[in-house]
Amino acid sequence: MKDLLIFIIFISLIGMDRVAPESRDNSALLPFLNLRNPNERNIVMLTEQFKPIKGYEGLYEISNFGRVKSFHKKPHLLSDRFDSSGYKQVLLCKEKIQKSFIVHLLVWDHFGDNLRNGLELQVDHIDNNKLNNKIDNLQLLTNRQNSTKQFLTIQKSSKFVGVCWDKSRNKWIVGIKINKKRINLGRFYDENEAAEVYQTALRKYEIS
């Protein structure tokens, strides 16, 4: 059986030599040859890591998955709690003083690549899922970017802030929110072009 399989692969390779290089597809053979298809998208698997929570070292740890571990009595994960806006929060205790923290802010403060500023740079959930507090689902947005994204959340269908899909016209629609007023920036067939228009407008209004 093994010899027959090798023979089939050999015959297939010979036949492929007669096909133009640009039209040749070796992907069907990759499973037999135990090779990974280079055309497949690379998926980076995030490994959970825990870090001591600043100011609560030895008492609590936060992971890049958004889970909080307590070391009171014996190590255990804290149960989920939620604030009035639907964000996960935890209650930490030190020297008999309790204080609540928003989980996604803890994750960013310990695993983010830049410092946040609640008035200027805010932590945003990329997929708009408040329960997905993994670090790869968090990003920093300016207050204007965040408010614009929230305005478009209901009809959001693009990975870019300020861009959403207009089903009625089959185009990407661009809009920005300035002083609580929405300004339409046009409709485009190309999503990337639409995103560039938004960024140009954003720089314009931030400068003015």
ZIBEL-V593341 format. One record per pair of residues at least 4 apart in sequence whose ideal C-beta (glycine too) atoms are under 6 Angstrom apart, sorted by sequence separation. I is the first residue (numbers start at 0). J is the second residue. D is the distance in Angstrom with one decimal. If there is no record, write none. Layout:
I & J & D
I & J & D
//
This chain:
18 & 22 & 5.7
28 & 32 & 5.7
55 & 59 & 4.5
62 & 66 & 4.6
70 & 74 & 5.5
81 & 85 & 5.9
82 & 86 & 5.2
106 & 110 & 5.8
107 & 111 & 3.9
116 & 120 & 4.5
124 & 128 & 5.8
140 & 144 & 4.0
151 & 155 & 5.1
18 & 23 & 4.8
29 & 34 & 4.6
51 & 56 & 4.3
92 & 97 & 4.9
100 & 105 & 5.3
115 & 120 & 5.0
124 & 129 & 6.0
126 & 131 & 5.9
131 & 136 & 4.7
140 & 145 & 4.3
157 & 162 & 4.0
165 & 170 & 5.1
176 & 181 & 5.3
177 & 182 & 5.9
187 & 192 & 4.9
61 & 67 & 5.5
69 & 75 & 5.7
82 & 88 & 5.0
157 & 163 & 5.7
187 & 193 & 4.2
29 & 36 & 5.0
52 & 59 & 4.5
90 & 97 & 5.5
91 & 98 & 5.7
115 & 122 & 5.5
156 & 163 & 5.4
165 & 172 & 4.4
174 & 181 & 5.4
175 & 182 & 5.3
15 & 23 & 5.5
60 & 68 & 4.6
68 & 76 & 5.6
69 & 77 & 5.5
79 & 87 & 5.7
80 & 88 & 5.2
107 & 115 & 6.0
155 & 163 & 5.3
156 & 164 & 4.0
51 & 60 & 5.5
52 & 61 & 5.3
90 & 99 & 5.3
154 & 163 & 4.9
162 & 171 & 5.4
163 & 172 & 5.7
174 & 183 & 5.3
26 & 36 & 5.0
59 & 69 & 5.6
66 & 76 & 5.6
67 & 77 & 4.6
126 & 136 & 5.8
49 & 60 & 4.2
88 & 99 & 5.2
89 & 100 & 5.6
125 & 136 & 5.1
162 & 173 & 5.6
173 & 184 & 4.0
58 & 70 & 5.8
77 & 89 & 5.2
124 & 136 & 5.9
148 & 160 & 4.9
151 & 163 & 5.1
161 & 173 & 5.9
173 & 185 & 5.7
184 & 196 & 5.3
49 & 62 & 4.7
88 & 101 & 5.3
125 & 138 & 5.6
147 & 161 & 5.2
161 & 175 & 5.7
172 & 186 & 5.1
47 & 62 & 5.1
48 & 63 & 5.2
86 & 101 & 5.3
87 & 102 & 4.1
107 & 122 & 4.6
122 & 137 & 5.6
123 & 138 & 5.3
144 & 160 & 5.2
170 & 186 & 4.0
171 & 187 & 5.0
184 & 200 & 5.5
47 & 64 & 4.8
123 & 140 & 4.6
104 & 122 & 5.8
170 & 188 & 5.9
103 & 122 & 5.8
120 & 139 & 4.7
121 & 140 & 5.7
171 & 190 & 5.1
173 & 193 & 4.8
67 & 89 & 4.8
123 & 145 & 5.7
171 & 193 & 4.0
8 & 31 & 5.7
173 & 196 & 5.2
110 & 134 & 4.4
121 & 145 & 4.9
173 & 197 & 5.1
127 & 152 & 5.7
175 & 200 & 5.3
106 & 132 & 5.3
113 & 139 & 5.7
150 & 176 & 5.1
177 & 204 & 5.7
106 & 134 & 5.6
147 & 175 & 5.6
103 & 132 & 4.5
147 & 176 & 4.6
102 & 132 & 5.1
107 & 137 & 5.4
146 & 176 & 5.4
162 & 193 & 4.7
59 & 91 & 5.6
162 & 194 & 5.5
157 & 190 & 5.9
159 & 194 & 3.9
55 & 91 & 5.6
161 & 197 & 3.7
65 & 102 & 5.2
55 & 93 & 5.8
65 & 106 & 5.2
86 & 129 & 5.3
61 & 105 & 4.8
85 & 129 & 5.1
63 & 110 & 4.7
61 & 109 & 5.3
50 & 109 & 4.9
65 & 132 & 2.8
64 & 133 & 5.4
63 & 134 & 4.3
45 & 135 & 5.7
//
